[in-house]
Amino acid sequence: MTSRIVTVRTAKLDLPVNNFCMEDNTTATINPEVRILKDGPILIKGMFSFKDSSGQITTGEQELYLCRCGGSKNKPWCDETHKTIGVPD
């Protein structure tokens, strides 16, 4: 199955760019991009830290797809339910 991402709105987070130390003692810049995908989820992509519900923090280059339709069985993650029920705008 081939998926195609179509962007309807893009925004850079209006936050100061921060440098942080990675586990291998190199530095990286936190500068994520947030996109609301047409008829789909919210995509957060780039170098950033993410803290999950168990408190575990993951830092690095990441792509996260967050549910926007409200129907995902794995919230907050997108499970592609929007393809069946649609996304309210």
N, CA, C and O of each residue as an XYZ file, in Angstrom:
356
protein
N       0.850     -1.184      0.000
C       0.000      0.000      0.000
C       0.891      1.241      0.000
O       1.776      1.373      0.845
N       0.661      2.124     -0.924
C       1.417      3.358     -1.010
C       0.575      4.474     -0.432
O      -0.595      4.625     -0.783
N       1.172      5.257      0.455
C       0.432      6.379      1.016
C       1.057      7.674      0.527
O       2.259      7.742      0.269
N       0.243      8.677      0.408
C       0.695      9.969     -0.060
C       0.307     11.002      0.974
O      -0.837     11.044      1.428
N       1.259     11.831      1.342
C       0.992     12.879      2.317
C       0.702     14.168      1.575
O       1.487     14.605      0.733
N      -0.429     14.770      1.893
C      -0.803     16.044      1.295
C      -0.946     17.041      2.432
O      -1.680     16.800      3.390
N      -0.257     18.137      2.328
C      -0.274     19.136      3.385
C      -1.260     20.247      3.048
O      -1.235     20.808      1.952
N      -2.129     20.555      4.009
C      -3.034     21.689      3.798
C      -2.553     22.918      4.555
O      -2.786     24.047      4.123
N      -1.898     22.708      5.654
C      -1.353     23.821      6.423
C      -0.017     23.374      6.998
O       0.119     22.229      7.427
N       0.949     24.248      7.013
C       2.214     23.936      7.660
C       2.547     25.056      8.616
O       2.147     26.203      8.418
N       3.279     24.714      9.647
C       3.704     25.727     10.604
C       4.965     25.261     11.302
O       5.071     24.105     11.713
N       5.893     26.144     11.428
C       7.046     25.872     12.267
C       6.645     26.304     13.669
O       5.973     27.321     13.841
N       7.052     25.542     14.663
C       6.749     25.948     16.024
C       7.457     27.267     16.303
O       8.642     27.407     15.999
N       6.762     28.217     16.867
C       7.336     29.521     17.149
C       7.992     29.476     18.524
O       7.559     30.140     19.465
N       9.034     28.684     18.611
C       9.774     28.508     19.852
C      11.231     28.822     19.598
O      11.702     28.684     18.469
N      11.962     29.243     20.630
C      13.392     29.436     20.418
C      14.045     28.103     20.063
O      13.658     27.056     20.583
N      15.031     28.146     19.180
C      15.764     26.934     18.817
C      16.695     26.596     19.971
O      17.465     27.439     20.432
N      16.616     25.362     20.427
C      17.411     24.920     21.563
C      18.395     23.852     21.129
O      18.082     23.018     20.280
N      19.568     23.878     21.703
C      20.527     22.804     21.498
C      20.513     21.938     22.741
O      20.346     22.448     23.849
N      20.687     20.638     22.575
C      20.751     19.750     23.720
C      21.782     18.673     23.451
O      22.163     18.426     22.307
N      22.223     18.041     24.512
C      23.269     17.027     24.415
C      22.633     15.658     24.235
O      21.781     15.251     25.024
N      23.053     14.948     23.187
C      22.562     13.604     22.919
C      23.339     12.606     23.777
O      24.346     12.954     24.393
N      22.857     11.363     23.806
C      23.516     10.330     24.603
C      24.965     10.099     24.182
O      25.788      9.702     25.007
N      25.291     10.341     22.912
C      26.658     10.124     22.447
C      27.511     11.392     22.573
O      28.567     11.494     21.949
N      27.053     12.357     23.381
C      27.750     13.614     23.674
C      27.859     14.565     22.483
O      28.646     15.510     22.526
N      27.087     14.334     21.429
C      27.012     15.307     20.349
C      25.852     16.241     20.659
O      25.009     15.937     21.503
N      25.811     17.365     19.980
C      24.690     18.278     20.201
C      23.750     18.222     19.008
O      24.168     17.926     17.889
N      22.496     18.505     19.254
C      21.494     18.522     18.199
C      20.594     19.733     18.413
O      20.500     20.256     19.523
N      19.950     20.164     17.374
C      19.049     21.312     17.443
C      17.612     20.824     17.438
O      17.214     20.020     16.595
N      16.834     21.328     18.402
C      15.412     21.011     18.450
C      14.708     21.988     17.517
O      14.718     23.196     17.754
N      14.106     21.471     16.468
C      13.446     22.327     15.500
C      12.365     21.539     14.765
O      12.487     21.307     13.563
N      11.307     21.123     15.471
C      10.281     20.290     14.832
C       9.380     21.078     13.890
O       9.231     22.294     14.008
N       8.787     20.351     12.959
C       7.791     20.891     12.045
C       6.470     20.212     12.378
O       6.429     18.999     12.588
N       5.404     20.978     12.428
C       4.079     20.434     12.702
C       3.228     20.664     11.462
O       3.108     21.791     10.981
N       2.634     19.579     10.942
C       1.786     19.681      9.751
C       0.438     19.023     10.030
O       0.371     17.946     10.623
N      -0.612     19.672      9.602
C      -1.945     19.078      9.649
C      -2.175     18.508      8.265
O      -2.282     19.257      7.294
N      -2.251     17.195      8.164
C      -2.356     16.532      6.873
C      -3.796     16.530      6.383
O      -4.722     16.288      7.157
N      -3.980     16.799      5.106
C      -5.324     16.876      4.524
C      -6.076     15.567      4.770
O      -5.603     14.488      4.412
N      -7.246     15.680      5.380
C      -8.098     14.528      5.685
C      -7.367     13.456      6.486
O      -7.667     12.270      6.350
N      -6.413     13.863      7.317
C      -5.629     12.895      8.067
C      -5.127     13.426      9.396
O      -5.693     14.370      9.949
N      -4.067     12.821      9.907
C      -3.563     13.140     11.241
C      -2.706     14.397     11.286
O      -2.494     15.061     10.272
N      -2.226     14.705     12.466
C      -1.241     15.752     12.685
C       0.119     15.072     12.662
O       0.327     14.070     13.347
N       1.039     15.610     11.881
C       2.391     15.074     11.791
C       3.335     16.009     12.512
O       3.360     17.208     12.235
N       4.114     15.468     13.436
C       5.188     16.212     14.089
C       6.468     15.529     13.657
O       6.655     14.335     13.891
N       7.359     16.293     13.018
C       8.539     15.705     12.403
C       9.755     16.577     12.679
O       9.679     17.804     12.614
N      10.868     15.936     12.986
C      12.108     16.673     13.182
C      12.843     16.201     14.413
O      12.591     15.113     14.932
N      13.750     17.028     14.870
C      14.567     16.730     16.044
C      13.880     17.332     17.264
O      13.752     18.552     17.370
N      13.437     16.475     18.189
C      12.784     16.966     19.393
C      12.757     15.875     20.458
O      13.083     14.718     20.192
N      12.368     16.260     21.656
C      12.181     15.318     22.764
C      10.696     15.063     22.928
O       9.878     15.971     22.777
N      10.355     13.824     23.236
C       8.955     13.438     23.425
C       8.858     12.616     24.698
O       9.614     11.662     24.883
N       7.939     12.978     25.572
C       7.721     12.250     26.816
C       6.402     11.504     26.710
O       5.352     12.121     26.527
N       6.447     10.169     26.826
C       5.215      9.390     26.701
C       4.489      9.302     28.042
O       4.966      9.828     29.047
N       3.334      8.635     28.051
C       2.501      8.580     29.258
C       3.153      7.836     30.413
O       2.761      8.017     31.565
N       4.147      6.999     30.116
C       4.848      6.295     31.203
C       6.017      7.114     31.740
O       6.697      6.695     32.676
N       6.250      8.293     31.138
C       7.329      9.163     31.599
C       8.640      8.973     30.854
O       9.602      9.697     31.111
N       8.697      8.020     29.940
C       9.917      7.786     29.180
C      10.105      8.899     28.160
O       9.172      9.260     27.442
N      11.317      9.440     28.100
C      11.623     10.515     27.173
C      12.470      9.972     26.032
O      13.496      9.329     26.254
N      12.027     10.238     24.811
C      12.773      9.863     23.614
C      13.232     11.151     22.958
O      12.425     12.044     22.700
N      14.522     11.250     22.689
C      15.080     12.430     22.056
C      15.769     12.028     20.770
O      16.518     11.052     20.738
N      15.523     12.765     19.729
C      16.192     12.501     18.458
C      15.301     12.846     17.295
O      14.250     13.464     17.467
N      15.720     12.446     16.104
C      14.955     12.666     14.882
C      13.741     11.733     14.927
O      13.900     10.518     15.047
N      12.532     12.294     14.833
C      11.322     11.498     14.997
C      10.232     11.957     14.049
O      10.261     13.083     13.552
N       9.270     11.079     13.802
C       8.036     11.376     13.094
C       6.902     10.792     13.910
O       6.854      9.581     14.127
N       5.988     11.633     14.366
C       4.838     11.178     15.138
C       3.567     11.570     14.401
O       3.446     12.691     13.906
N       2.628     10.650     14.332
C       1.326     10.908     13.706
C       0.267     10.845     14.795
O       0.036      9.791     15.386
N      -0.377     11.979     15.058
C      -1.375     12.083     16.117
C      -2.774     12.103     15.523
O      -3.030     12.767     14.519
N      -3.683     11.355     16.168
C      -5.067     11.251     15.705
C      -5.740     12.620     15.730
O      -5.596     13.383     16.685
N      -6.475     12.914     14.667
C      -7.239     14.144     14.578
C      -8.723     13.868     14.387
O      -9.550     14.765     14.551
N      -9.065     12.618     14.038
C     -10.471     12.294     13.771
C     -11.222     11.900     15.049
O     -12.451     11.952     15.091
N     -10.481     11.510     16.083
C     -11.108     11.101     17.336
C     -11.487      9.633     17.390
O     -11.975      9.164     18.419
N     -11.273      8.895     16.307
C     -11.710      7.508     16.257
C     -10.626      6.462     16.469
O     -10.926      5.268     16.489
N      -9.380      6.878     16.627
C      -8.293      5.922     16.778
C      -8.492      5.047     18.009
O      -8.921      5.527     19.058
N      -8.183      3.788     17.877
C      -8.248      2.868     19.021
C      -6.921      2.876     19.777
O      -6.773      2.169     20.774
N      -5.958      3.670     19.311
C      -4.629      3.741     19.918
C      -4.249      5.199     20.187
O      -3.113      5.604     19.941
N      -5.206      5.987     20.695
C      -4.972      7.405     20.953
C      -3.786      7.596     21.887
O      -3.629      6.814     22.825
N      -2.960      8.584     21.674
C      -3.138      9.693     20.743
C      -2.632      9.395     19.332
O      -2.652     10.282     18.479
N      -2.186      8.186     19.069
C      -1.587      7.832     17.780
C      -2.648      7.572     16.711
O      -3.729      7.061     17.002
N      -2.325      7.924     15.502
C      -3.201      7.667     14.364
C      -3.132      6.188     14.001
O      -2.044      5.625     13.885
N      -4.284      5.563     13.822
C      -4.328      4.168     13.360
C      -5.046      4.068     12.006
O      -5.473      2.990     11.593
N      -5.168      5.208     11.331
C      -5.777      5.340     10.003
C      -7.303      5.144      9.989
O      -7.887      4.912      8.931
N      -7.944      5.237     11.159
C      -9.402      5.173     11.226
C     -10.026      6.300     10.421
O     -11.134      6.149      9.907
N      -9.320      7.451     10.301
C      -9.850      8.596      9.557
C     -10.194      8.239      8.120
O     -11.034      8.900      7.509
N      -9.563      7.205      7.565
C      -9.857      6.796      6.194
C     -11.264      6.219      6.072
O     -11.858      6.219      4.993
N     -11.788      5.726      7.198
C     -13.132      5.153      7.226
C     -14.185      6.169      7.656
O     -15.255      6.260      7.053
N     -13.872      6.940      8.713
C     -14.884      7.835      9.289
C     -14.748      9.288      8.887
O     -15.673     10.073      9.096
N     -13.603      9.666      8.308
C     -13.368     11.048      7.923
C     -12.813     11.872      9.067
O     -12.734     11.413     10.206
N     -12.432     13.095      8.745
C     -11.844     14.002      9.722
C     -12.659     15.286      9.724
O     -12.801     15.928      8.683
N     -13.203     15.674     10.888
C     -13.921     16.946     10.940
C     -12.943     18.103     10.880
O     -11.926     18.088     11.574
N     -13.228     19.095     10.073
C     -12.352     20.282      9.987
C     -12.932     21.459     10.714
O     -12.325     22.530     10.739
